[in-house]
Amino acid sequence: MAEVISTELRTTLVESSDAMLTERYVQRSAVLKFPDTIVVRYIEQPTGSTLAMYSRSQLGYSDRGVNLSRLRRWLSKLEQYVVPAKL
């Protein structure tokens, strides 16, 4: 996931917890530099691992779908790096 996030413009890792398997990033909008917070959590399970992500705007009331689009874009990019496990 770190490789995927490193391809994103204006994105900074602001917190990382190995104990919680969590990272927090801030990505700023291109024009007004508004900050959005993205939390990535890695969940280990006996059958494999799971990725949970949450993205939200820090300012304003509406993000016009930017946060959902970001998460979809990141997951789409991640598919290029990860080979799904066969069941």
Distance bins in CASP14 RR format, pairs under 12 A and 6 or more apart:
PFRMAT RR
TARGET T0000
AUTHOR 0000-0000-0000
RMODE 2
METHOD distances of the structure
MODEL  1
1 7 0 0 0 0 0 1 0 0 0 0 0
1 8 0 0 0 0 0 1 0 0 0 0 0
1 13 0 0 0 0 0 1 0 0 0 0 0
1 16 0 0 0 0 0 1 0 0 0 0 0
1 21 0 0 0 0 0 1 0 0 0 0 0
1 22 0 0 0 0 0 1 0 0 0 0 0
1 23 0 0 0 0 1 0 0 0 0 0 0
1 25 0 0 0 0 0 1 0 0 0 0 0
1 38 0 0 0 0 0 1 0 0 0 0 0
1 39 0 0 0 0 0 1 0 0 0 0 0
1 40 1 0 0 1 0 0 0 0 0 0 0
1 41 0 0 0 0 0 1 0 0 0 0 0
1 42 1 0 0 1 0 0 0 0 0 0 0
1 49 0 0 0 0 0 1 0 0 0 0 0
1 51 1 0 0 1 0 0 0 0 0 0 0
1 52 0 0 0 0 0 1 0 0 0 0 0
1 53 0 0 0 0 1 0 0 0 0 0 0
1 71 0 0 0 0 0 1 0 0 0 0 0
1 74 1 0 0 1 0 0 0 0 0 0 0
1 75 0 0 0 0 1 0 0 0 0 0 0
1 77 0 0 0 0 1 0 0 0 0 0 0
1 78 1 0 0 1 0 0 0 0 0 0 0
1 79 0 0 0 0 0 1 0 0 0 0 0
1 80 0 0 0 0 0 1 0 0 0 0 0
1 81 0 0 0 0 1 0 0 0 0 0 0
1 82 0 0 0 0 1 0 0 0 0 0 0
2 8 0 0 0 0 0 1 0 0 0 0 0
2 11 0 0 0 0 0 1 0 0 0 0 0
2 13 0 0 0 0 1 0 0 0 0 0 0
2 16 0 0 0 0 1 0 0 0 0 0 0
2 23 0 0 0 0 1 0 0 0 0 0 0
2 25 0 0 0 0 0 1 0 0 0 0 0
2 40 0 0 0 0 1 0 0 0 0 0 0
2 42 0 0 0 0 0 1 0 0 0 0 0
2 74 0 0 0 0 0 1 0 0 0 0 0
2 77 0 0 0 0 0 1 0 0 0 0 0
2 78 0 0 0 0 0 1 0 0 0 0 0
2 81 0 0 0 0 1 0 0 0 0 0 0
3 74 0 0 0 0 0 1 0 0 0 0 0
3 77 0 0 0 0 1 0 0 0 0 0 0
3 78 0 0 0 0 1 0 0 0 0 0 0
3 80 0 0 0 0 1 0 0 0 0 0 0
3 81 1 0 0 1 0 0 0 0 0 0 0
3 82 0 0 0 0 0 1 0 0 0 0 0
4 11 0 0 0 0 0 1 0 0 0 0 0
4 23 0 0 0 0 0 1 0 0 0 0 0
4 25 0 0 0 0 0 1 0 0 0 0 0
4 38 0 0 0 0 0 1 0 0 0 0 0
4 40 0 0 0 0 1 0 0 0 0 0 0
4 51 0 0 0 0 0 1 0 0 0 0 0
4 53 0 0 0 0 0 1 0 0 0 0 0
4 70 0 0 0 0 0 1 0 0 0 0 0
4 71 0 0 0 0 0 1 0 0 0 0 0
4 73 0 0 0 0 1 0 0 0 0 0 0
4 74 1 0 1 0 0 0 0 0 0 0 0
4 75 0 0 0 0 1 0 0 0 0 0 0
4 76 0 0 0 0 1 0 0 0 0 0 0
4 77 1 0 1 0 0 0 0 0 0 0 0
4 78 1 0 1 0 0 0 0 0 0 0 0
4 79 0 0 0 0 1 0 0 0 0 0 0
4 80 0 0 0 0 1 0 0 0 0 0 0
4 81 1 0 0 1 0 0 0 0 0 0 0
4 82 0 0 0 0 1 0 0 0 0 0 0
5 11 1 0 1 0 0 0 0 0 0 0 0
5 12 0 0 0 0 1 0 0 0 0 0 0
5 13 1 0 0 1 0 0 0 0 0 0 0
5 14 0 0 0 0 0 1 0 0 0 0 0
5 16 0 0 0 0 0 1 0 0 0 0 0
5 23 0 0 0 0 1 0 0 0 0 0 0
5 24 0 0 0 0 0 1 0 0 0 0 0
5 25 1 0 0 1 0 0 0 0 0 0 0
5 26 0 0 0 0 0 1 0 0 0 0 0
5 27 0 0 0 0 1 0 0 0 0 0 0
5 38 0 0 0 0 1 0 0 0 0 0 0
5 39 0 0 0 0 0 1 0 0 0 0 0
5 40 1 0 0 1 0 0 0 0 0 0 0
5 51 0 0 0 0 0 1 0 0 0 0 0
5 53 0 0 0 0 0 1 0 0 0 0 0
5 55 0 0 0 0 0 1 0 0 0 0 0
5 70 0 0 0 0 0 1 0 0 0 0 0
5 71 0 0 0 0 0 1 0 0 0 0 0
5 73 0 0 0 0 0 1 0 0 0 0 0
5 74 1 0 0 1 0 0 0 0 0 0 0
5 75 0 0 0 0 0 1 0 0 0 0 0
5 77 0 0 0 0 1 0 0 0 0 0 0
5 78 0 0 0 0 1 0 0 0 0 0 0
5 81 0 0 0 0 0 1 0 0 0 0 0
6 12 0 0 0 0 0 1 0 0 0 0 0
6 13 0 0 0 0 1 0 0 0 0 0 0
6 23 0 0 0 0 0 1 0 0 0 0 0
6 25 0 0 0 0 0 1 0 0 0 0 0
6 74 0 0 0 0 0 1 0 0 0 0 0
6 77 0 0 0 0 0 1 0 0 0 0 0
6 81 0 0 0 0 0 1 0 0 0 0 0
7 27 0 0 0 0 0 1 0 0 0 0 0
7 73 0 0 0 0 1 0 0 0 0 0 0
7 74 0 0 0 0 1 0 0 0 0 0 0
7 76 0 0 0 0 0 1 0 0 0 0 0
7 77 1 0 0 1 0 0 0 0 0 0 0
7 78 0 0 0 0 0 1 0 0 0 0 0
7 80 0 0 0 0 0 1 0 0 0 0 0
7 81 0 0 0 0 0 1 0 0 0 0 0
8 25 0 0 0 0 1 0 0 0 0 0 0
8 26 0 0 0 0 0 1 0 0 0 0 0
8 27 1 0 0 1 0 0 0 0 0 0 0
8 28 0 0 0 0 0 1 0 0 0 0 0
8 30 0 0 0 0 0 1 0 0 0 0 0
8 36 0 0 0 0 0 1 0 0 0 0 0
8 38 0 0 0 0 1 0 0 0 0 0 0
8 40 0 0 0 0 0 1 0 0 0 0 0
8 55 0 0 0 0 0 1 0 0 0 0 0
8 70 0 0 0 0 1 0 0 0 0 0 0
8 71 0 0 0 0 0 1 0 0 0 0 0
8 73 0 0 0 0 1 0 0 0 0 0 0
8 74 1 0 0 1 0 0 0 0 0 0 0
8 77 0 0 0 0 1 0 0 0 0 0 0
8 78 0 0 0 0 0 1 0 0 0 0 0
9 27 0 0 0 0 1 0 0 0 0 0 0
9 28 0 0 0 0 1 0 0 0 0 0 0
9 29 0 0 0 0 0 1 0 0 0 0 0
9 30 1 0 0 1 0 0 0 0 0 0 0
9 33 0 0 0 0 0 1 0 0 0 0 0
9 70 0 0 0 0 0 1 0 0 0 0 0
9 73 0 0 0 0 0 1 0 0 0 0 0
10 25 0 0 0 0 0 1 0 0 0 0 0
10 26 0 0 0 0 1 0 0 0 0 0 0
10 27 1 0 1 0 0 0 0 0 0 0 0
10 28 1 0 1 0 0 0 0 0 0 0 0
10 29 1 0 0 1 0 0 0 0 0 0 0
10 30 1 0 0 1 0 0 0 0 0 0 0
10 31 0 0 0 0 0 1 0 0 0 0 0
10 32 0 0 0 0 0 1 0 0 0 0 0
10 33 1 0 0 1 0 0 0 0 0 0 0
10 34 0 0 0 0 0 1 0 0 0 0 0
10 35 0 0 0 0 1 0 0 0 0 0 0
10 36 0 0 0 0 1 0 0 0 0 0 0
10 38 0 0 0 0 0 1 0 0 0 0 0
10 70 0 0 0 0 0 1 0 0 0 0 0
11 23 0 0 0 0 0 1 0 0 0 0 0
11 24 0 0 0 0 0 1 0 0 0 0 0
11 25 1 0 1 0 0 0 0 0 0 0 0
11 26 1 0 0 1 0 0 0 0 0 0 0
11 27 1 0 1 0 0 0 0 0 0 0 0
11 28 0 0 0 0 1 0 0 0 0 0 0
11 29 0 0 0 0 0 1 0 0 0 0 0
11 30 0 0 0 0 0 1 0 0 0 0 0
11 35 0 0 0 0 0 1 0 0 0 0 0
11 36 0 0 0 0 1 0 0 0 0 0 0
11 37 0 0 0 0 0 1 0 0 0 0 0
11 38 1 0 0 1 0 0 0 0 0 0 0
11 40 0 0 0 0 0 1 0 0 0 0 0
11 55 0 0 0 0 0 1 0 0 0 0 0
11 70 0 0 0 0 1 0 0 0 0 0 0
11 73 0 0 0 0 0 1 0 0 0 0 0
11 74 0 0 0 0 1 0 0 0 0 0 0
12 23 0 0 0 0 0 1 0 0 0 0 0
12 24 0 0 0 0 1 0 0 0 0 0 0
12 25 1 0 0 1 0 0 0 0 0 0 0
12 26 1 0 1 0 0 0 0 0 0 0 0
12 27 1 0 0 1 0 0 0 0 0 0 0
12 28 0 0 0 0 1 0 0 0 0 0 0
12 33 0 0 0 0 0 1 0 0 0 0 0
12 35 0 0 0 0 1 0 0 0 0 0 0
12 36 0 0 0 0 0 1 0 0 0 0 0
12 37 0 0 0 0 0 1 0 0 0 0 0
12 38 0 0 0 0 0 1 0 0 0 0 0
13 22 0 0 0 0 0 1 0 0 0 0 0
13 23 1 0 0 1 0 0 0 0 0 0 0
13 24 1 0 0 1 0 0 0 0 0 0 0
13 25 1 0 1 0 0 0 0 0 0 0 0
13 26 0 0 0 0 1 0 0 0 0 0 0
13 27 0 0 0 0 0 1 0 0 0 0 0
13 37 0 0 0 0 0 1 0 0 0 0 0
13 38 0 0 0 0 1 0 0 0 0 0 0
13 39 0 0 0 0 0 1 0 0 0 0 0
13 40 0 0 0 0 1 0 0 0 0 0 0
14 22 0 0 0 0 0 1 0 0 0 0 0
14 23 0 0 0 0 1 0 0 0 0 0 0
14 24 1 0 1 0 0 0 0 0 0 0 0
14 25 1 0 0 1 0 0 0 0 0 0 0
14 26 1 0 1 0 0 0 0 0 0 0 0
14 27 0 0 0 0 0 1 0 0 0 0 0
14 28 0 0 0 0 0 1 0 0 0 0 0
14 35 0 0 0 0 1 0 0 0 0 0 0
14 36 0 0 0 0 0 1 0 0 0 0 0
14 37 0 0 0 0 1 0 0 0 0 0 0
14 38 0 0 0 0 1 0 0 0 0 0 0
14 39 0 0 0 0 0 1 0 0 0 0 0
14 40 0 0 0 0 0 1 0 0 0 0 0
14 58 0 0 0 0 0 1 0 0 0 0 0
15 22 1 0 0 1 0 0 0 0 0 0 0
15 23 1 0 0 1 0 0 0 0 0 0 0
15 24 1 0 1 0 0 0 0 0 0 0 0
15 25 0 0 0 0 1 0 0 0 0 0 0
15 26 0 0 0 0 1 0 0 0 0 0 0
15 37 0 0 0 0 1 0 0 0 0 0 0
15 38 0 0 0 0 0 1 0 0 0 0 0
15 39 0 0 0 0 1 0 0 0 0 0 0
15 40 0 0 0 0 0 1 0 0 0 0 0
15 41 0 0 0 0 0 1 0 0 0 0 0
16 22 1 0 0 1 0 0 0 0 0 0 0
16 23 1 0 1 0 0 0 0 0 0 0 0
16 24 1 0 0 1 0 0 0 0 0 0 0
16 25 0 0 0 0 1 0 0 0 0 0 0
16 39 0 0 0 0 0 1 0 0 0 0 0
16 40 0 0 0 0 1 0 0 0 0 0 0
16 41 0 0 0 0 0 1 0 0 0 0 0
16 42 0 0 0 0 0 1 0 0 0 0 0
17 23 1 0 0 1 0 0 0 0 0 0 0
17 24 0 0 0 0 1 0 0 0 0 0 0
17 39 0 0 0 0 0 1 0 0 0 0 0
17 40 0 0 0 0 0 1 0 0 0 0 0
17 41 0 0 0 0 1 0 0 0 0 0 0
17 42 0 0 0 0 0 1 0 0 0 0 0
18 42 0 0 0 0 0 1 0 0 0 0 0
19 41 0 0 0 0 0 1 0 0 0 0 0
19 42 0 0 0 0 0 1 0 0 0 0 0
20 39 0 0 0 0 0 1 0 0 0 0 0
20 40 0 0 0 0 0 1 0 0 0 0 0
20 41 1 0 0 1 0 0 0 0 0 0 0
20 42 0 0 0 0 1 0 0 0 0 0 0
20 43 0 0 0 0 0 1 0 0 0 0 0
20 44 0 0 0 0 0 1 0 0 0 0 0
20 52 0 0 0 0 0 1 0 0 0 0 0
21 39 0 0 0 0 0 1 0 0 0 0 0
21 40 0 0 0 0 1 0 0 0 0 0 0
21 41 1 0 0 1 0 0 0 0 0 0 0
21 42 1 0 1 0 0 0 0 0 0 0 0
21 43 1 0 0 1 0 0 0 0 0 0 0
21 44 1 0 0 1 0 0 0 0 0 0 0
21 45 0 0 0 0 0 1 0 0 0 0 0
21 49 0 0 0 0 1 0 0 0 0 0 0
21 50 0 0 0 0 0 1 0 0 0 0 0
21 51 0 0 0 0 0 1 0 0 0 0 0
21 52 0 0 0 0 1 0 0 0 0 0 0
22 38 0 0 0 0 0 1 0 0 0 0 0
22 39 1 0 0 1 0 0 0 0 0 0 0
22 40 1 0 0 1 0 0 0 0 0 0 0
22 41 1 0 1 0 0 0 0 0 0 0 0
22 42 1 0 0 1 0 0 0 0 0 0 0
22 43 0 0 0 0 1 0 0 0 0 0 0
22 51 0 0 0 0 0 1 0 0 0 0 0
22 52 0 0 0 0 1 0 0 0 0 0 0
22 53 0 0 0 0 0 1 0 0 0 0 0
22 54 0 0 0 0 0 1 0 0 0 0 0
23 37 0 0 0 0 0 1 0 0 0 0 0
23 38 0 0 0 0 1 0 0 0 0 0 0
23 39 1 0 0 1 0 0 0 0 0 0 0
23 40 1 0 1 0 0 0 0 0 0 0 0
23 41 1 0 0 1 0 0 0 0 0 0 0
23 42 0 0 0 0 1 0 0 0 0 0 0
23 51 0 0 0 0 0 1 0 0 0 0 0
23 52 0 0 0 0 0 1 0 0 0 0 0
23 53 0 0 0 0 1 0 0 0 0 0 0
23 54 0 0 0 0 0 1 0 0 0 0 0
24 35 0 0 0 0 0 1 0 0 0 0 0
24 36 0 0 0 0 0 1 0 0 0 0 0
24 37 1 0 0 1 0 0 0 0 0 0 0
24 38 1 0 0 1 0 0 0 0 0 0 0
24 39 1 0 1 0 0 0 0 0 0 0 0
24 40 1 0 0 1 0 0 0 0 0 0 0
24 41 0 0 0 0 1 0 0 0 0 0 0
24 53 0 0 0 0 0 1 0 0 0 0 0
24 54 0 0 0 0 1 0 0 0 0 0 0
24 55 0 0 0 0 0 1 0 0 0 0 0
24 56 0 0 0 0 0 1 0 0 0 0 0
24 58 0 0 0 0 0 1 0 0 0 0 0
25 35 0 0 0 0 0 1 0 0 0 0 0
25 36 0 0 0 0 1 0 0 0 0 0 0
25 37 1 0 0 1 0 0 0 0 0 0 0
25 38 1 0 1 0 0 0 0 0 0 0 0
25 39 1 0 0 1 0 0 0 0 0 0 0
25 40 1 0 0 1 0 0 0 0 0 0 0
25 53 0 0 0 0 1 0 0 0 0 0 0
25 54 0 0 0 0 0 1 0 0 0 0 0
25 55 0 0 0 0 1 0 0 0 0 0 0
25 56 0 0 0 0 0 1 0 0 0 0 0
25 70 0 0 0 0 0 1 0 0 0 0 0
25 71 0 0 0 0 0 1 0 0 0 0 0
25 74 0 0 0 0 0 1 0 0 0 0 0
26 33 0 0 0 0 0 1 0 0 0 0 0
26 34 0 0 0 0 0 1 0 0 0 0 0
26 35 1 0 1 0 0 0 0 0 0 0 0
26 36 1 0 0 1 0 0 0 0 0 0 0
26 37 1 0 1 0 0 0 0 0 0 0 0
26 38 1 0 0 1 0 0 0 0 0 0 0
26 39 0 0 0 0 0 1 0 0 0 0 0
26 55 0 0 0 0 0 1 0 0 0 0 0
26 56 0 0 0 0 0 1 0 0 0 0 0
26 57 0 0 0 0 0 1 0 0 0 0 0
26 58 0 0 0 0 1 0 0 0 0 0 0
26 59 0 0 0 0 0 1 0 0 0 0 0
27 33 0 0 0 0 0 1 0 0 0 0 0
27 34 0 0 0 0 1 0 0 0 0 0 0
27 35 1 0 0 1 0 0 0 0 0 0 0
27 36 1 0 1 0 0 0 0 0 0 0 0
27 37 0 0 0 0 1 0 0 0 0 0 0
27 38 1 0 0 1 0 0 0 0 0 0 0
27 39 0 0 0 0 0 1 0 0 0 0 0
27 40 0 0 0 0 0 1 0 0 0 0 0
27 55 0 0 0 0 1 0 0 0 0 0 0
27 56 0 0 0 0 0 1 0 0 0 0 0
27 57 0 0 0 0 0 1 0 0 0 0 0
27 58 0 0 0 0 0 1 0 0 0 0 0
27 63 0 0 0 0 0 1 0 0 0 0 0
27 66 0 0 0 0 1 0 0 0 0 0 0
27 67 0 0 0 0 1 0 0 0 0 0 0
27 69 0 0 0 0 0 1 0 0 0 0 0
27 70 1 0 0 1 0 0 0 0 0 0 0
27 71 0 0 0 0 0 1 0 0 0 0 0
27 73 0 0 0 0 0 1 0 0 0 0 0
27 74 0 0 0 0 0 1 0 0 0 0 0
28 34 1 0 0 1 0 0 0 0 0 0 0
28 35 1 0 1 0 0 0 0 0 0 0 0
28 36 1 0 0 1 0 0 0 0 0 0 0
28 37 0 0 0 0 0 1 0 0 0 0 0
28 38 0 0 0 0 0 1 0 0 0 0 0
28 57 0 0 0 0 0 1 0 0 0 0 0
28 58 0 0 0 0 1 0 0 0 0 0 0
28 59 0 0 0 0 0 1 0 0 0 0 0
28 66 0 0 0 0 0 1 0 0 0 0 0
29 35 0 0 0 0 1 0 0 0 0 0 0
29 36 1 0 0 1 0 0 0 0 0 0 0
29 57 0 0 0 0 1 0 0 0 0 0 0
29 58 0 0 0 0 0 1 0 0 0 0 0
29 59 0 0 0 0 1 0 0 0 0 0 0
29 60 0 0 0 0 0 1 0 0 0 0 0
29 63 0 0 0 0 1 0 0 0 0 0 0
29 64 0 0 0 0 0 1 0 0 0 0 0
29 66 1 0 0 1 0 0 0 0 0 0 0
29 67 0 0 0 0 0 1 0 0 0 0 0
29 70 0 0 0 0 0 1 0 0 0 0 0
30 36 0 0 0 0 0 1 0 0 0 0 0
30 66 0 0 0 0 0 1 0 0 0 0 0
31 66 0 0 0 0 0 1 0 0 0 0 0
32 57 0 0 0 0 0 1 0 0 0 0 0
32 58 0 0 0 0 0 1 0 0 0 0 0
32 59 0 0 0 0 1 0 0 0 0 0 0
32 60 0 0 0 0 0 1 0 0 0 0 0
32 66 0 0 0 0 0 1 0 0 0 0 0
33 58 0 0 0 0 0 1 0 0 0 0 0
33 59 0 0 0 0 0 1 0 0 0 0 0
34 56 0 0 0 0 0 1 0 0 0 0 0
34 57 1 0 0 1 0 0 0 0 0 0 0
34 58 1 0 0 1 0 0 0 0 0 0 0
34 59 1 0 1 0 0 0 0 0 0 0 0
34 60 1 0 0 1 0 0 0 0 0 0 0
34 61 0 0 0 0 0 1 0 0 0 0 0
34 62 0 0 0 0 0 1 0 0 0 0 0
34 63 0 0 0 0 1 0 0 0 0 0 0
34 64 0 0 0 0 0 1 0 0 0 0 0
34 66 0 0 0 0 1 0 0 0 0 0 0
34 67 0 0 0 0 0 1 0 0 0 0 0
35 55 0 0 0 0 0 1 0 0 0 0 0
35 56 0 0 0 0 0 1 0 0 0 0 0
35 57 0 0 0 0 1 0 0 0 0 0 0
35 58 1 0 1 0 0 0 0 0 0 0 0
35 59 1 0 0 1 0 0 0 0 0 0 0
35 60 0 0 0 0 0 1 0 0 0 0 0
35 63 0 0 0 0 0 1 0 0 0 0 0
35 66 0 0 0 0 0 1 0 0 0 0 0
35 67 0 0 0 0 0 1 0 0 0 0 0
36 54 0 0 0 0 0 1 0 0 0 0 0
36 55 1 0 0 1 0 0 0 0 0 0 0
36 56 1 0 0 1 0 0 0 0 0 0 0
36 57 1 0 1 0 0 0 0 0 0 0 0
36 58 1 0 0 1 0 0 0 0 0 0 0
36 59 0 0 0 0 1 0 0 0 0 0 0
36 60 0 0 0 0 0 1 0 0 0 0 0
36 63 1 0 0 1 0 0 0 0 0 0 0
36 64 0 0 0 0 0 1 0 0 0 0 0
36 65 0 0 0 0 0 1 0 0 0 0 0
36 66 1 0 0 1 0 0 0 0 0 0 0
36 67 1 0 0 1 0 0 0 0 0 0 0
36 68 0 0 0 0 0 1 0 0 0 0 0
36 69 0 0 0 0 0 1 0 0 0 0 0
36 70 1 0 0 1 0 0 0 0 0 0 0
36 71 0 0 0 0 0 1 0 0 0 0 0
37 53 0 0 0 0 0 1 0 0 0 0 0
37 54 0 0 0 0 1 0 0 0 0 0 0
37 55 1 0 0 1 0 0 0 0 0 0 0
37 56 1 0 1 0 0 0 0 0 0 0 0
37 57 0 0 0 0 1 0 0 0 0 0 0
37 58 1 0 1 0 0 0 0 0 0 0 0
37 59 0 0 0 0 0 1 0 0 0 0 0
37 63 0 0 0 0 0 1 0 0 0 0 0
37 67 0 0 0 0 1 0 0 0 0 0 0
37 70 0 0 0 0 0 1 0 0 0 0 0
38 52 0 0 0 0 0 1 0 0 0 0 0
38 53 1 0 0 1 0 0 0 0 0 0 0
38 54 1 0 0 1 0 0 0 0 0 0 0
38 55 1 0 1 0 0 0 0 0 0 0 0
38 56 0 0 0 0 1 0 0 0 0 0 0
38 57 0 0 0 0 0 1 0 0 0 0 0
38 58 0 0 0 0 0 1 0 0 0 0 0
38 66 0 0 0 0 0 1 0 0 0 0 0
38 67 0 0 0 0 1 0 0 0 0 0 0
38 68 0 0 0 0 0 1 0 0 0 0 0
38 70 1 0 0 1 0 0 0 0 0 0 0
38 71 1 0 0 1 0 0 0 0 0 0 0
38 73 0 0 0 0 0 1 0 0 0 0 0
38 74 0 0 0 0 1 0 0 0 0 0 0
39 51 0 0 0 0 0 1 0 0 0 0 0
39 52 0 0 0 0 1 0 0 0 0 0 0
39 53 1 0 0 1 0 0 0 0 0 0 0
39 54 1 0 1 0 0 0 0 0 0 0 0
39 55 1 0 0 1 0 0 0 0 0 0 0
39 56 0 0 0 0 1 0 0 0 0 0 0
39 67 0 0 0 0 0 1 0 0 0 0 0
39 71 0 0 0 0 0 1 0 0 0 0 0
40 50 0 0 0 0 0 1 0 0 0 0 0
40 51 1 0 0 1 0 0 0 0 0 0 0
40 52 1 0 0 1 0 0 0 0 0 0 0
40 53 1 0 1 0 0 0 0 0 0 0 0
40 54 0 0 0 0 1 0 0 0 0 0 0
40 55 0 0 0 0 1 0 0 0 0 0 0
40 70 0 0 0 0 0 1 0 0 0 0 0
40 71 0 0 0 0 1 0 0 0 0 0 0
40 74 0 0 0 0 1 0 0 0 0 0 0
40 75 0 0 0 0 0 1 0 0 0 0 0
40 78 0 0 0 0 0 1 0 0 0 0 0
41 49 0 0 0 0 0 1 0 0 0 0 0
41 50 0 0 0 0 1 0 0 0 0 0 0
41 51 1 0 0 1 0 0 0 0 0 0 0
41 52 1 0 1 0 0 0 0 0 0 0 0
41 53 1 0 0 1 0 0 0 0 0 0 0
41 54 0 0 0 0 1 0 0 0 0 0 0
42 48 0 0 0 0 0 1 0 0 0 0 0
42 49 1 0 0 1 0 0 0 0 0 0 0
42 50 1 0 0 1 0 0 0 0 0 0 0
42 51 1 0 0 1 0 0 0 0 0 0 0
42 52 0 0 0 0 1 0 0 0 0 0 0
42 53 0 0 0 0 0 1 0 0 0 0 0
43 49 1 0 0 1 0 0 0 0 0 0 0
43 50 1 0 1 0 0 0 0 0 0 0 0
43 51 1 0 0 1 0 0 0 0 0 0 0
43 52 1 0 0 1 0 0 0 0 0 0 0
43 53 0 0 0 0 0 1 0 0 0 0 0
44 50 0 0 0 0 1 0 0 0 0 0 0
44 51 0 0 0 0 0 1 0 0 0 0 0
44 52 0 0 0 0 0 1 0 0 0 0 0
45 51 0 0 0 0 0 1 0 0 0 0 0
45 52 0 0 0 0 0 1 0 0 0 0 0
45 85 0 0 0 0 0 1 0 0 0 0 0
47 85 0 0 0 0 1 0 0 0 0 0 0
47 87 0 0 0 0 1 0 0 0 0 0 0
48 84 0 0 0 0 0 1 0 0 0 0 0
48 85 1 0 0 1 0 0 0 0 0 0 0
48 87 0 0 0 0 0 1 0 0 0 0 0
49 82 0 0 0 0 0 1 0 0 0 0 0
49 85 0 0 0 0 1 0 0 0 0 0 0
50 85 0 0 0 0 0 1 0 0 0 0 0
51 71 0 0 0 0 0 1 0 0 0 0 0
51 74 0 0 0 0 1 0 0 0 0 0 0
51 75 0 0 0 0 1 0 0 0 0 0 0
51 78 1 0 0 1 0 0 0 0 0 0 0
51 79 0 0 0 0 0 1 0 0 0 0 0
51 81 0 0 0 0 0 1 0 0 0 0 0
51 82 0 0 0 0 1 0 0 0 0 0 0
52 71 0 0 0 0 0 1 0 0 0 0 0
52 75 0 0 0 0 0 1 0 0 0 0 0
53 67 0 0 0 0 1 0 0 0 0 0 0
53 68 0 0 0 0 0 1 0 0 0 0 0
53 70 0 0 0 0 1 0 0 0 0 0 0
53 71 1 0 1 0 0 0 0 0 0 0 0
53 72 0 0 0 0 0 1 0 0 0 0 0
53 73 0 0 0 0 0 1 0 0 0 0 0
53 74 1 0 0 1 0 0 0 0 0 0 0
53 75 1 0 0 1 0 0 0 0 0 0 0
53 78 0 0 0 0 1 0 0 0 0 0 0
54 67 0 0 0 0 1 0 0 0 0 0 0
54 68 0 0 0 0 0 1 0 0 0 0 0
54 70 0 0 0 0 0 1 0 0 0 0 0
54 71 0 0 0 0 1 0 0 0 0 0 0
54 74 0 0 0 0 0 1 0 0 0 0 0
55 63 0 0 0 0 1 0 0 0 0 0 0
55 65 0 0 0 0 1 0 0 0 0 0 0
55 66 0 0 0 0 1 0 0 0 0 0 0
55 67 1 1 0 0 0 0 0 0 0 0 0
55 68 1 0 0 1 0 0 0 0 0 0 0
55 69 0 0 0 0 1 0 0 0 0 0 0
55 70 1 0 1 0 0 0 0 0 0 0 0
55 71 1 0 1 0 0 0 0 0 0 0 0
55 72 0 0 0 0 0 1 0 0 0 0 0
55 73 0 0 0 0 0 1 0 0 0 0 0
55 74 0 0 0 0 1 0 0 0 0 0 0
55 75 0 0 0 0 0 1 0 0 0 0 0
56 62 0 0 0 0 0 1 0 0 0 0 0
56 63 1 0 0 1 0 0 0 0 0 0 0
56 65 0 0 0 0 0 1 0 0 0 0 0
56 66 0 0 0 0 0 1 0 0 0 0 0
56 67 1 0 1 0 0 0 0 0 0 0 0
56 68 0 0 0 0 0 1 0 0 0 0 0
56 70 0 0 0 0 0 1 0 0 0 0 0
56 71 0 0 0 0 0 1 0 0 0 0 0
57 63 1 0 1 0 0 0 0 0 0 0 0
57 64 0 0 0 0 1 0 0 0 0 0 0
57 65 0 0 0 0 1 0 0 0 0 0 0
57 66 1 0 0 1 0 0 0 0 0 0 0
57 67 1 0 0 1 0 0 0 0 0 0 0
57 68 0 0 0 0 0 1 0 0 0 0 0
57 70 0 0 0 0 0 1 0 0 0 0 0
58 67 0 0 0 0 0 1 0 0 0 0 0
60 66 0 0 0 0 0 1 0 0 0 0 0
63 69 0 0 0 0 1 0 0 0 0 0 0
63 70 0 0 0 0 1 0 0 0 0 0 0
63 71 0 0 0 0 0 1 0 0 0 0 0
64 70 0 0 0 0 0 1 0 0 0 0 0
65 71 0 0 0 0 0 1 0 0 0 0 0
65 72 0 0 0 0 1 0 0 0 0 0 0
65 73 0 0 0 0 0 1 0 0 0 0 0
66 72 0 0 0 0 0 1 0 0 0 0 0
66 73 0 0 0 0 0 1 0 0 0 0 0
67 73 0 0 0 0 0 1 0 0 0 0 0
67 74 0 0 0 0 0 1 0 0 0 0 0
68 74 0 0 0 0 0 1 0 0 0 0 0
68 75 0 0 0 0 0 1 0 0 0 0 0
69 75 0 0 0 0 0 1 0 0 0 0 0
69 76 0 0 0 0 0 1 0 0 0 0 0
70 76 0 0 0 0 0 1 0 0 0 0 0
70 77 0 0 0 0 0 1 0 0 0 0 0
71 77 0 0 0 0 0 1 0 0 0 0 0
71 78 0 0 0 0 0 1 0 0 0 0 0
72 78 0 0 0 0 0 1 0 0 0 0 0
72 79 0 0 0 0 0 1 0 0 0 0 0
73 79 0 0 0 0 0 1 0 0 0 0 0
73 80 0 0 0 0 0 1 0 0 0 0 0
74 80 0 0 0 0 0 1 0 0 0 0 0
74 81 0 0 0 0 0 1 0 0 0 0 0
75 81 0 0 0 0 0 1 0 0 0 0 0
75 82 0 0 0 0 0 1 0 0 0 0 0
76 82 0 0 0 0 0 1 0 0 0 0 0
78 84 0 0 0 0 0 1 0 0 0 0 0
END
